[in-house]
Protein backbone atom coordinates (compact mmCIF):
# COMPACT_ATOMS: atom_id res chain seq x y z
CA UNK A 1 0.00 0.00 0.00
CA UNK A 2 1.22 3.48 -0.88
CA UNK A 3 2.50 5.69 1.97
CA UNK A 4 1.52 9.37 2.02
CA UNK A 5 3.18 11.87 4.34
CA UNK A 6 1.16 14.94 5.25
CA UNK A 7 1.96 18.17 7.04
CA UNK A 8 -1.50 19.63 7.74
CA UNK A 9 -2.09 23.05 6.15
CA UNK A 10 1.26 22.82 4.30
CA UNK A 11 1.59 19.80 2.02
CA UNK A 12 0.49 16.27 1.19
CA UNK A 13 2.35 13.61 -0.80
CA UNK A 14 5.24 16.04 -1.19
CA UNK A 15 3.05 18.66 -2.88
CA UNK A 16 2.47 22.03 -1.27
CA UNK A 17 -1.08 23.34 -1.08
CA UNK A 18 -1.49 26.07 -3.68
CA UNK A 19 0.51 24.19 -6.34
CA UNK A 20 -0.93 24.40 -9.86
CA UNK A 21 -2.96 21.50 -11.30
CA UNK A 22 -0.43 20.55 -13.99
CA UNK A 23 2.36 20.17 -11.44
CA UNK A 24 0.16 18.02 -9.20
CA UNK A 25 -0.68 15.79 -12.18
CA UNK A 26 3.00 15.42 -13.10
CA UNK A 27 3.88 14.41 -9.55
CA UNK A 28 0.99 11.99 -8.90
CA UNK A 29 0.71 10.36 -12.32
CA UNK A 30 -2.27 8.95 -14.22
CA UNK A 31 -5.60 10.59 -13.41
CA UNK A 32 -9.20 10.94 -14.47
CA UNK A 33 -10.80 14.38 -14.29
CA UNK A 34 -14.44 14.50 -13.15
CA UNK A 35 -17.11 16.70 -11.55
CA UNK A 36 -17.41 15.53 -7.90
CA UNK A 37 -20.83 17.08 -7.25
CA UNK A 38 -23.24 19.49 -8.89
CA UNK A 39 -22.09 22.07 -6.33
CA UNK A 40 -18.35 21.74 -7.07
CA UNK A 41 -16.77 24.98 -8.27
CA UNK A 42 -14.13 23.07 -10.25
CA UNK A 43 -13.38 19.56 -11.46
CA UNK A 44 -11.57 16.98 -9.35
CA UNK A 45 -8.71 14.66 -10.31
CA UNK A 46 -8.94 10.97 -9.38
CA UNK A 47 -5.50 9.37 -9.05
CA UNK A 48 -6.83 5.95 -7.99
CA UNK A 49 -5.73 6.24 -4.36
CA UNK A 50 -6.95 9.81 -3.78
CA UNK A 51 -9.02 12.67 -5.13
CA UNK A 52 -7.40 16.08 -5.49
CA UNK A 53 -9.51 19.24 -5.34
CA UNK A 54 -8.63 22.59 -6.88
CA UNK A 55 -9.87 26.13 -6.35
CA UNK A 56 -11.22 28.39 -9.11
CA UNK A 57 -7.65 29.20 -10.17
CA UNK A 58 -6.69 25.50 -10.52
CA UNK A 59 -4.57 25.57 -7.36
CA UNK A 60 -4.33 22.49 -5.12
CA UNK A 61 -6.67 23.08 -2.18
CA UNK A 62 -7.42 19.62 -0.75
CA UNK A 63 -6.66 15.92 -1.01
CA UNK A 64 -9.02 13.11 -0.04
CA UNK A 65 -7.07 9.89 0.54
CA UNK A 66 -8.82 6.51 0.56
CA UNK A 67 -6.33 3.87 -0.57
CA UNK A 68 -3.01 4.59 1.13
CA UNK A 69 -1.40 4.69 4.54
CA UNK A 70 -1.28 8.28 5.76
CA UNK A 71 1.29 9.60 8.20
CA UNK A 72 1.70 12.90 9.99
CA UNK A 73 5.38 12.80 10.87
CA UNK A 74 5.99 9.22 11.97
CA UNK A 75 2.43 8.73 13.26
CA UNK A 76 0.03 6.69 11.16
CA UNK A 77 -3.36 8.42 11.03
CA UNK A 78 -5.10 6.38 8.30
CA UNK A 79 -6.37 3.72 8.10
CA UNK A 80 -6.90 3.28 11.82
CA UNK A 81 -10.07 2.99 13.92
CA UNK A 82 -11.97 6.24 14.54
CA UNK A 83 -11.44 5.94 18.29
CA UNK A 84 -7.64 5.97 17.84
CA UNK A 85 -7.82 8.78 15.29
CA UNK A 86 -9.82 10.95 17.70
CA UNK A 87 -7.02 10.56 20.27
CA UNK A 88 -4.34 11.56 17.74
CA UNK A 89 -6.25 14.50 16.27
CA UNK A 90 -7.73 15.82 19.50
CA UNK A 91 -9.71 18.70 18.01
CA UNK A 92 -11.95 16.58 15.76
CA UNK A 93 -15.56 17.59 16.38
CA UNK A 94 -18.64 15.33 16.39
CA UNK A 95 -18.65 15.35 12.58
CA UNK A 96 -14.98 14.25 12.54
CA UNK A 97 -13.74 17.60 11.26
CA UNK A 98 -10.85 19.69 12.56
CA UNK A 99 -11.64 23.21 11.39
CA UNK A 100 -8.36 24.56 12.80
CA UNK A 101 -6.19 22.03 10.91
CA UNK A 102 -8.51 21.54 7.88
CA UNK A 103 -8.77 17.78 8.38
CA UNK A 104 -11.93 15.81 7.69
CA UNK A 105 -12.66 12.12 8.16
CA UNK A 106 -15.49 10.18 6.53
CA UNK A 107 -16.56 7.22 8.69
CA UNK A 108 -20.20 6.33 8.00
CA UNK A 109 -20.14 3.33 10.35
CA UNK A 110 -18.39 5.31 13.15
CA UNK A 111 -15.69 2.66 13.44
CA UNK A 112 -13.43 2.46 10.39
CA UNK A 113 -12.84 5.60 8.31
CA UNK A 114 -13.31 5.28 4.55
CA UNK A 115 -11.15 8.32 3.78
CA UNK A 116 -9.33 11.28 5.26
CA UNK A 117 -9.12 14.76 3.75
CA UNK A 118 -6.49 17.46 4.25
CA UNK A 119 -7.06 20.97 2.98
CA UNK A 120 -5.75 24.50 2.90
CA UNK A 121 -6.32 26.80 5.85
CA UNK A 122 -9.98 27.70 5.99
CA UNK A 123 -11.14 24.75 3.87
CA UNK A 124 -13.94 23.89 6.32
CA UNK A 125 -14.88 27.46 7.25
MARGU-810169 format. One record per atom (N, C-alpha, C, O): residue number from 1; residue in three letters; atom name; y, z, x. Coordinates in steps of 0.05 Angstrom, whole numbers, plus 5000, padded with zeros to 4 digits. Example, Ala and Ser with C-alpha at 12.3 -4.5 7.8 and 13.67 -1.06 7.14 Angstrom:
2
   k   r  a   py   pz   px
   1 Ala  N 4886 5156 5264
   1 Ala CA 4910 5156 5246
   1 Ala  C 4934 5156 5264
   1 Ala  O 4934 5169 5285
   2 Ser  N 4955 5142 5257
   2 Ser CA 4979 5143 5273
   2 Ser  C 5001 5157 5258
   2 Ser  O 5023 5161 5268
***
This chain:
125
   k   r  a   py   pz   px
   1 Unk  N 4976 5000 5017
   1 Unk CA 5000 5000 5000
   1 Unk  C 5025 5000 5018
   1 Unk  O 5026 5014 5038
   2 Unk  N 5044 4985 5010
   2 Unk CA 5070 4982 5024
   2 Unk  C 5084 5009 5025
   2 Unk  O 5083 5025 5006
   3 Unk  N 5098 5015 5047
   3 Unk CA 5114 5039 5050
   3 Unk  C 5143 5031 5050
   3 Unk  O 5152 5014 5064
   4 Unk  N 5159 5045 5033
   4 Unk CA 5187 5040 5030
   4 Unk  C 5202 5066 5038
   4 Unk  O 5196 5087 5027
   5 Unk  N 5220 5064 5057
   5 Unk CA 5237 5087 5064
   5 Unk  C 5264 5084 5049
   5 Unk  O 5275 5062 5048
   6 Unk  N 5274 5106 5038
   6 Unk CA 5299 5105 5023
   6 Unk  C 5317 5127 5033
   6 Unk  O 5308 5150 5038
   7 Unk  N 5343 5121 5036
   7 Unk CA 5363 5141 5039
   7 Unk  C 5381 5138 5014
   7 Unk  O 5396 5119 5012
   8 Unk  N 5378 5157 4995
   8 Unk CA 5393 5155 4970
   8 Unk  C 5422 5149 4975
   8 Unk  O 5435 5161 4993
   9 Unk  N 5433 5131 4958
   9 Unk CA 5461 5123 4958
   9 Unk  C 5469 5106 4982
   9 Unk  O 5491 5096 4984
  10 Unk  N 5450 5101 5001
  10 Unk CA 5456 5086 5025
  10 Unk  C 5440 5061 5027
  10 Unk  O 5451 5039 5029
  11 Unk  N 5413 5064 5028
  11 Unk CA 5396 5040 5032
  11 Unk  C 5368 5045 5021
  11 Unk  O 5360 5068 5017
  12 Unk  N 5353 5023 5018
  12 Unk CA 5325 5024 5010
  12 Unk  C 5311 5000 5023
  12 Unk  O 5322 4978 5024
  13 Unk  N 5288 5005 5034
  13 Unk CA 5272 4984 5047
  13 Unk  C 5288 4971 5070
  13 Unk  O 5285 4947 5075
  14 Unk  N 5305 4986 5083
  14 Unk CA 5321 4976 5105
  14 Unk  C 5345 4959 5097
  14 Unk  O 5357 4947 5114
  15 Unk  N 5351 4959 5071
  15 Unk CA 5373 4942 5061
  15 Unk  C 5395 4961 5049
  15 Unk  O 5389 4977 5031
  16 Unk  N 5419 4958 5059
  16 Unk CA 5441 4975 5049
  16 Unk  C 5449 4965 5022
  16 Unk  O 5451 4942 5016
  17 Unk  N 5455 4985 5005
  17 Unk CA 5467 4978 4978
  17 Unk  C 5493 4963 4983
  17 Unk  O 5508 4970 5001
  18 Unk  N 5498 4943 4967
  18 Unk CA 5521 4926 4970
  18 Unk  C 5516 4900 4985
  18 Unk  O 5533 4883 4987
  19 Unk  N 5491 4898 4996
  19 Unk CA 5484 4873 5010
  19 Unk  C 5482 4850 4990
  19 Unk  O 5475 4854 4967
  20 Unk  N 5489 4826 4999
  20 Unk CA 5488 4803 4981
  20 Unk  C 5459 4795 4975
  20 Unk  O 5441 4800 4990
  21 Unk  N 5456 4782 4952
  21 Unk CA 5430 4774 4941
  21 Unk  C 5414 4757 4960
  21 Unk  O 5390 4762 4964
  22 Unk  N 5426 4738 4973
  22 Unk CA 5411 4720 4991
  22 Unk  C 5399 4736 5015
  22 Unk  O 5377 4730 5023
  23 Unk  N 5414 4755 5025
  23 Unk CA 5403 4771 5047
  23 Unk  C 5380 4788 5038
  23 Unk  O 5360 4791 5052
  24 Unk  N 5382 4800 5014
  24 Unk CA 5360 4816 5003
  24 Unk  C 5335 4799 5001
  24 Unk  O 5314 4807 5008
  25 Unk  N 5339 4775 4990
  25 Unk CA 5316 4756 4986
  25 Unk  C 5303 4749 5013
  25 Unk  O 5279 4748 5015
  26 Unk  N 5319 4745 5034
  26 Unk CA 5308 4738 5060
  26 Unk  C 5292 4761 5071
  26 Unk  O 5272 4757 5084
  27 Unk  N 5302 4786 5066
  27 Unk CA 5288 4809 5078
  27 Unk  C 5263 4817 5062
  27 Unk  O 5244 4826 5074
  28 Unk  N 5263 4813 5036
  28 Unk CA 5240 4822 5020
  28 Unk  C 5220 4800 5014
  28 Unk  O 5197 4806 5007
  29 Unk  N 5227 4775 5017
  29 Unk CA 5207 4754 5014
  29 Unk  C 5206 4740 4987
  29 Unk  O 5227 4739 4973
  30 Unk  N 5183 4731 4980
  30 Unk CA 5179 4716 4955
  30 Unk  C 5188 4732 4930
  30 Unk  O 5183 4756 4929
  31 Unk  N 5201 4718 4912
  31 Unk CA 5212 4732 4888
  31 Unk  C 5211 4713 4864
  31 Unk  O 5208 4689 4867
  32 Unk  N 5214 4725 4841
  32 Unk CA 5219 4711 4816
  32 Unk  C 5244 4722 4804
  32 Unk  O 5246 4747 4801
  33 Unk  N 5263 4705 4796
  33 Unk CA 5288 4714 4784
  33 Unk  C 5284 4714 4754
  33 Unk  O 5274 4694 4742
  34 Unk  N 5293 4735 4740
  34 Unk CA 5290 4737 4711
  34 Unk  C 5312 4754 4699
  34 Unk  O 5326 4769 4713
  35 Unk  N 5315 4753 4673
  35 Unk CA 5334 4769 4658
  35 Unk  C 5319 4794 4648
  35 Unk  O 5301 4791 4631
  36 Unk  N 5325 4817 4658
  36 Unk CA 5311 4842 4652
  36 Unk  C 5313 4849 4622
  36 Unk  O 5293 4853 4609
  37 Unk  N 5337 4849 4612
  37 Unk CA 5342 4855 4583
  37 Unk  C 5365 4838 4573
  37 Unk  O 5379 4825 4589
  38 Unk  N 5368 4837 4547
  38 Unk CA 5390 4822 4535
  38 Unk  C 5417 4834 4543
  38 Unk  O 5437 4821 4542
  39 Unk  N 5417 4859 4551
  39 Unk CA 5441 4873 4558
  39 Unk  C 5448 4872 4588
  39 Unk  O 5469 4881 4596
  40 Unk  N 5430 4860 4604
  40 Unk CA 5435 4859 4633
  40 Unk  C 5459 4841 4639
  40 Unk  O 5462 4819 4627
  41 Unk  N 5476 4850 4657
  41 Unk CA 5500 4835 4665
  41 Unk  C 5493 4813 4685
  41 Unk  O 5510 4796 4691
  42 Unk  N 5470 4814 4697
  42 Unk CA 5461 4795 4717
  42 Unk  C 5431 4793 4717
  42 Unk  O 5418 4810 4705
  43 Unk  N 5420 4773 4730
  43 Unk CA 5391 4771 4732
  43 Unk  C 5380 4791 4753
  43 Unk  O 5395 4802 4769
  44 Unk  N 5354 4795 4751
  44 Unk CA 5340 4813 4769
  44 Unk  C 5320 4797 4785
  44 Unk  O 5309 4777 4776
  45 Unk  N 5314 4806 4809
  45 Unk CA 5293 4794 4826
  45 Unk  C 5268 4811 4826
  45 Unk  O 5270 4835 4831
  46 Unk  N 5245 4799 4820
  46 Unk CA 5219 4812 4821
  46 Unk  C 5206 4804 4847
  46 Unk  O 5200 4781 4851
  47 Unk  N 5200 4824 4864
  47 Unk CA 5187 4819 4890
  47 Unk  C 5158 4827 4890
  47 Unk  O 5145 4829 4911
  48 Unk  N 5147 4833 4866
  48 Unk CA 5119 4840 4863
  48 Unk  C 5114 4870 4865
  48 Unk  O 5096 4880 4851
  49 Unk  N 5128 4884 4882
  49 Unk CA 5125 4913 4885
  49 Unk  C 5150 4928 4875
  49 Unk  O 5150 4952 4873
  50 Unk  N 5171 4912 4870
  50 Unk CA 5196 4924 4861
  50 Unk  C 5213 4904 4846
  50 Unk  O 5209 4880 4848
  51 Unk  N 5233 4914 4832
  51 Unk CA 5253 4897 4820
  51 Unk  C 5280 4905 4833
  51 Unk  O 5285 4929 4837
  52 Unk  N 5296 4885 4840
  52 Unk CA 5322 4890 4852
  52 Unk  C 5343 4881 4833
  52 Unk  O 5342 4859 4823
  53 Unk  N 5363 4898 4828
  53 Unk CA 5385 4893 4810
  53 Unk  C 5410 4888 4826
  53 Unk  O 5415 4899 4847
  54 Unk  N 5427 4870 4814
  54 Unk CA 5452 4862 4827
  54 Unk  C 5475 4866 4808
  54 Unk  O 5472 4864 4784
  55 Unk  N 5499 4871 4819
  55 Unk CA 5523 4873 4803
  55 Unk  C 5533 4845 4796
  55 Unk  O 5520 4825 4803
  56 Unk  N 5556 4843 4784
  56 Unk CA 5568 4818 4776
  56 Unk  C 5575 4800 4799
  56 Unk  O 5578 4776 4796
  57 Unk  N 5577 4812 4823
  57 Unk CA 5584 4797 4847
  57 Unk  C 5559 4791 4864
  57 Unk  O 5562 4783 4887
  58 Unk  N 5535 4794 4852
  58 Unk CA 5510 4790 4866
  58 Unk  C 5506 4808 4890
  58 Unk  O 5494 4800 4910
  59 Unk  N 5515 4833 4888
  59 Unk CA 5511 4853 4909
  59 Unk  C 5490 4872 4899
  59 Unk  O 5489 4880 4876
  60 Unk  N 5472 4879 4918
  60 Unk CA 5450 4898 4913
  60 Unk  C 5460 4924 4903
  60 Unk  O 5474 4938 4917
  61 Unk  N 5452 4931 4878
  61 Unk CA 5462 4956 4867
  61 Unk  C 5439 4976 4860
  61 Unk  O 5444 5000 4857
  62 Unk  N 5414 4966 4857
  62 Unk CA 5392 4985 4852
  62 Unk  C 5366 4972 4857
  62 Unk  O 5363 4947 4857
  63 Unk  N 5346 4989 4863
  63 Unk CA 5318 4980 4867
  63 Unk  C 5300 4998 4851
  63 Unk  O 5301 5022 4853
  64 Unk  N 5283 4985 4835
  64 Unk CA 5262 4999 4820
  64 Unk  C 5235 4993 4833
  64 Unk  O 5227 4970 4833
  65 Unk  N 5223 5014 4843
  65 Unk CA 5198 5011 4859
  65 Unk  C 5174 5021 4842
  65 Unk  O 5175 5043 4831
  66 Unk  N 5153 5004 4840
  66 Unk CA 5130 5011 4824
  66 Unk  C 5104 5007 4838
  66 Unk  O 5083 5017 4828
  67 Unk  N 5103 4993 4860
  67 Unk CA 5077 4989 4873
  67 Unk  C 5081 4992 4904
  67 Unk  O 5076 4973 4919
  68 Unk  N 5088 5016 4912
  68 Unk CA 5092 5023 4940
  68 Unk  C 5094 5053 4942
  68 Unk  O 5099 5067 4923
  69 Unk  N 5089 5063 4966
  69 Unk CA 5094 5091 4972
  69 Unk  C 5123 5093 4980
  69 Unk  O 5132 5077 4997
  70 Unk  N 5137 5112 4969
  70 Unk CA 5166 5115 4974
  70 Unk  C 5170 5142 4988
  70 Unk  O 5161 5163 4980
  71 Unk  N 5186 5140 5010
  71 Unk CA 5192 5164 5026
  71 Unk  C 5222 5167 5028
  71 Unk  O 5237 5148 5032
  72 Unk  N 5231 5192 5027
  72 Unk CA 5258 5200 5034
  72 Unk  C 5254 5216 5059
  72 Unk  O 5244 5238 5058
  73 Unk  N 5263 5205 5082
  73 Unk CA 5256 5217 5108
  73 Unk  C 5226 5216 5111
  73 Unk  O 5214 5194 5109
  74 Unk  N 5213 5238 5117
  74 Unk CA 5184 5239 5120
  74 Unk  C 5170 5250 5095
  74 Unk  O 5146 5254 5095
  75 Unk  N 5186 5254 5073
  75 Unk CA 5175 5265 5049
  75 Unk  C 5168 5243 5029
  75 Unk  O 5185 5228 5021
  76 Unk  N 5143 5243 5021
  76 Unk CA 5134 5223 5001
  76 Unk  C 5144 5232 4973
  76 Unk  O 5139 5255 4965
  77 Unk  N 5158 5214 4959
  77 Unk CA 5168 5221 4933
  77 Unk  C 5156 5203 4911
  77 Unk  O 5162 5208 4887
  78 Unk  N 5141 5183 4918
  78 Unk CA 5128 5166 4898
  78 Unk  C 5104 5152 4911
  78 Unk  O 5107 5142 4934
  79 Unk  N 5081 5149 4898
  79 Unk CA 5074 5162 4873
  79 Unk  C 5064 5190 4877
  79 Unk  O 5046 5195 4893
  80 Unk  N 5075 5209 4863
  80 Unk CA 5066 5236 4862
  80 Unk  C 5070 5246 4833
  80 Unk  O 5086 5235 4819
  81 Unk  N 5056 5268 4826
  81 Unk CA 5060 5278 4799
  81 Unk  C 5089 5287 4793
  81 Unk  O 5103 5295 4811
  82 Unk  N 5097 5284 4768
  82 Unk CA 5125 5291 4761
  82 Unk  C 5132 5319 4769
  82 Unk  O 5154 5324 4778
  83 Unk  N 5114 5338 4765
  83 Unk CA 5119 5366 4771
  83 Unk  C 5127 5369 4801
  83 Unk  O 5145 5384 4807
  84 Unk  N 5113 5356 4819
  84 Unk CA 5119 5357 4847
  84 Unk  C 5146 5343 4853
  84 Unk  O 5162 5353 4869
  85 Unk  N 5151 5321 4840
  85 Unk CA 5176 5306 4844
  85 Unk  C 5200 5322 4835
  85 Unk  O 5220 5322 4849
  86 Unk  N 5197 5337 4813
  86 Unk CA 5219 5354 4804
  86 Unk  C 5226 5376 4824
  86 Unk  O 5249 5385 4825
  87 Unk  N 5206 5385 4839
  87 Unk CA 5211 5405 4860
  87 Unk  C 5226 5393 4884
  87 Unk  O 5243 5406 4896
  88 Unk  N 5219 5368 4890
  88 Unk CA 5231 5355 4913
  88 Unk  C 5260 5345 4907
  88 Unk  O 5277 5347 4924
  89 Unk  N 5264 5335 4883
  89 Unk CA 5290 5325 4875
  89 Unk  C 5300 5345 4854
  89 Unk  O 5297 5340 4830
  90 Unk  N 5311 5367 4863
  90 Unk CA 5316 5390 4845
  90 Unk  C 5338 5386 4824
  90 Unk  O 5341 5403 4807
  91 Unk  N 5353 5364 4826
  91 Unk CA 5374 5360 4806
  91 Unk  C 5366 5339 4785
  91 Unk  O 5384 5329 4770
  92 Unk  N 5340 5333 4783
  92 Unk CA 5332 5315 4761
  92 Unk  C 5336 5329 4734
  92 Unk  O 5328 5353 4731
  93 Unk  N 5348 5315 4715
  93 Unk CA 5352 5328 4689
  93 Unk  C 5327 5323 4671
  93 Unk  O 5307 5314 4681
  94 Unk  N 5329 5330 4646
  94 Unk CA 5307 5328 4627
  94 Unk  C 5297 5299 4624
  94 Unk  O 5274 5294 4616
  95 Unk  N 5314 5280 4629
  95 Unk CA 5307 5252 4627
  95 Unk  C 5298 5240 4654
  95 Unk  O 5295 5216 4657
  96 Unk  N 5294 5258 4673
  96 Unk CA 5285 5251 4700
  96 Unk  C 5305 5233 4715
  96 Unk  O 5298 5213 4728
  97 Unk  N 5330 5240 4712
  97 Unk CA 5352 5225 4725
  97 Unk  C 5369 5245 4742
  97 Unk  O 5376 5266 4732
  98 Unk  N 5375 5237 4766
  98 Unk CA 5394 5251 4783
  98 Unk  C 5419 5234 4783
  98 Unk  O 5421 5214 4798
  99 Unk  N 5439 5243 4768
  99 Unk CA 5464 5228 4767
  99 Unk  C 5478 5229 4794
  99 Unk  O 5489 5209 4804
 100 Unk  N 5478 5252 4807
 100 Unk CA 5491 5256 4833
 100 Unk  C 5480 5238 4855
 100 Unk  O 5495 5227 4871
 101 Unk  N 5453 5234 4855
 101 Unk CA 5441 5218 4876
 101 Unk  C 5432 5191 4867
 101 Unk  O 5420 5176 4882
 102 Unk  N 5438 5184 4841
 102 Unk CA 5431 5158 4830
 102 Unk  C 5401 5151 4833
 102 Unk  O 5393 5130 4842
 103 Unk  N 5385 5171 4824
 103 Unk CA 5356 5168 4825
 103 Unk  C 5346 5170 4796
 103 Unk  O 5354 5189 4782
 104 Unk  N 5328 5152 4788
 104 Unk CA 5316 5154 4761
 104 Unk  C 5286 5150 4763
 104 Unk  O 5277 5134 4779
 105 Unk  N 5272 5165 4747
 105 Unk CA 5242 5163 4747
 105 Unk  C 5233 5156 4719
 105 Unk  O 5243 5168 4699
 106 Unk  N 5215 5137 4716
 106 Unk CA 5204 5131 4690
 106 Unk  C 5175 5141 4689
 106 Unk  O 5158 5132 4705
 107 Unk  N 5171 5161 4672
 107 Unk CA 5144 5174 4669
 107 Unk  C 5139 5178 4639
 107 Unk  O 5143 5200 4629
 108 Unk  N 5130 5158 4625
 108 Unk CA 5127 5160 4596
 108 Unk  C 5106 5181 4587
 108 Unk  O 5107 5191 4565
 109 Unk  N 5087 5187 4605
 109 Unk CA 5067 5207 4597
 109 Unk  C 5073 5235 4609
 109 Unk  O 5057 5253 4607
 110 Unk  N 5097 5238 4621
 110 Unk CA 5106 5263 4632
 110 Unk  C 5088 5274 4654
 110 Unk  O 5091 5298 4661
 111 Unk  N 5070 5259 4665
 111 Unk CA 5053 5269 4686
 111 Unk  C 5055 5252 4711
 111 Unk  O 5063 5261 4732
 112 Unk  N 5049 5226 4709
 112 Unk CA 5049 5208 4731
 112 Unk  C 5072 5187 4728
 112 Unk  O 5071 5172 4708
 113 Unk  N 5091 5186 4746
 113 Unk CA 5112 5166 4743
 113 Unk  C 5101 5138 4746
 113 Unk  O 5083 5133 4762
 114 Unk  N 5113 5119 4731
 114 Unk CA 5106 5091 4734
 114 Unk  C 5124 5077 4754
 114 Unk  O 5115 5058 4767
 115 Unk  N 5148 5087 4757
 115 Unk CA 5166 5076 4777
 115 Unk  C 5189 5095 4783
 115 Unk  O 5193 5115 4769
 116 Unk  N 5202 5089 4805
 116 Unk CA 5226 5105 4813
 116 Unk  C 5248 5086 4821
 116 Unk  O 5243 5065 4834
 117 Unk  N 5272 5092 4813
 117 Unk CA 5295 5075 4818
 117 Unk  C 5316 5090 4835
 117 Unk  O 5321 5113 4831
 118 Unk  N 5327 5075 4854
 118 Unk CA 5349 5085 4870
 118 Unk  C 5372 5066 4867
 118 Unk  O 5369 5041 4869
 119 Unk  N 5396 5077 4863
 119 Unk CA 5419 5060 4859
 119 Unk  C 5444 5068 4875
 119 Unk  O 5443 5088 4889
 120 Unk  N 5465 5052 4872
 120 Unk CA 5490 5058 4885
 120 Unk  C 5502 5083 4872
 120 Unk  O 5494 5091 4850
 121 Unk  N 5521 5094 4885
 121 Unk CA 5536 5117 4874
 121 Unk  C 5548 5109 4847
 121 Unk  O 5561 5088 4845
 122 Unk  N 5544 5125 4827
 122 Unk CA 5554 5120 4800
 122 Unk  C 5536 5103 4783
 122 Unk  O 5544 5096 4761
 123 Unk  N 5513 5096 4792
 123 Unk CA 5495 5077 4777
 123 Unk  C 5489 5089 4749
 123 Unk  O 5487 5073 4730
 124 Unk  N 5485 5115 4747
 124 Unk CA 5478 5126 4721
 124 Unk  C 5502 5138 4706
 124 Unk  O 5498 5152 4686
 125 Unk  N 5526 5134 4716
 125 Unk CA 5549 5145 4702
 125 Unk  C 5560 5126 4681
 125 Unk  O 5579 5132 4668
***
